Amino acid sequence: MYFREHEPPHFHAVYGGDEALISIETMALVSGWLPPRAMGLVIEWASLHKDKLKENWQKVRTHQRPEKIDPLK
């Protein structure tokens, strides 16, 4: 997530030279592209951390530093 984000609530996932914006609420692709395997891992991770992603979204919207979220294990 970046400061000065735009609606809808989303996060950025980067893999190699590819980037995707993923909706926090629906886990749907907003824009961009990731290889299918990478996208699957991102969705799995995001589903496990949906509440924390929502909290971080609120933080960046109010110019607060988001909290680190653990990687997929």
C-alpha positions as CSV (number, residue, x, y, z in Angstrom):
1,M,0.0,0.0,0.0
2,Y,1.1,3.5,-0.7
3,F,0.1,6.8,0.9
4,R,-2.4,8.8,-1.2
5,E,-4.2,5.6,-2.3
6,H,-7.4,5.8,-4.2
7,E,-10.6,3.8,-3.7
8,P,-11.5,1.0,-3.8
9,P,-9.5,-0.4,-0.8
10,H,-6.7,-2.5,-2.4
11,F,-3.1,-3.5,-2.1
12,H,-0.3,-3.8,-4.6
13,A,1.4,-7.2,-5.3
14,V,4.6,-7.2,-7.3
15,Y,6.3,-10.3,-8.7
16,G,9.3,-9.8,-10.9
17,G,8.4,-7.0,-13.4
18,D,4.7,-7.6,-13.0
19,E,2.3,-5.8,-10.7
20,A,-1.3,-6.3,-9.7
21,L,-3.8,-4.3,-7.7
22,I,-6.0,-6.6,-5.6
23,S,-9.3,-5.6,-3.9
24,I,-9.2,-6.1,-0.2
25,E,-12.9,-6.8,0.1
26,T,-13.4,-9.2,-2.8
27,M,-9.8,-10.4,-3.5
28,A,-10.6,-9.6,-7.1
29,L,-8.0,-8.2,-9.6
30,V,-8.6,-4.5,-9.9
31,S,-5.8,-3.9,-12.5
32,G,-2.5,-5.3,-13.7
33,W,-1.4,-8.9,-14.0
34,L,0.6,-11.6,-12.1
35,P,1.4,-15.1,-13.3
36,P,-1.3,-17.5,-12.2
37,R,0.9,-19.3,-9.5
38,A,2.0,-16.0,-8.0
39,M,-1.6,-14.7,-8.1
40,G,-2.8,-17.8,-6.3
41,L,-0.2,-17.3,-3.5
42,V,-1.1,-13.7,-3.2
43,I,-4.8,-14.4,-2.8
44,E,-4.1,-17.2,-0.3
45,W,-1.9,-14.7,1.8
46,A,-4.4,-11.9,1.5
47,S,-7.3,-14.1,2.6
48,L,-5.4,-15.1,5.7
49,H,-4.7,-11.4,6.5
50,K,-7.8,-9.6,5.3
51,D,-8.5,-7.9,8.6
52,K,-4.9,-6.6,8.9
53,L,-5.1,-5.4,5.3
54,K,-8.3,-3.5,6.1
55,E,-6.6,-1.9,9.2
56,N,-3.5,-1.0,7.1
57,W,-5.8,0.6,4.4
58,Q,-7.3,2.9,7.1
59,K,-3.8,3.8,8.3
60,V,-2.4,4.8,5.0
61,R,-5.6,6.8,4.2
62,T,-4.8,8.9,7.3
63,H,-1.1,9.1,6.6
64,Q,-0.1,6.6,9.2
65,R,2.6,3.9,8.7
66,P,1.0,0.5,7.9
67,E,2.0,-2.5,10.0
68,K,4.1,-5.2,8.6
69,I,2.2,-8.3,7.7
70,D,3.9,-11.7,7.9
71,P,4.6,-13.5,4.7
72,L,2.9,-16.8,3.7
73,K,4.5,-19.7,5.4
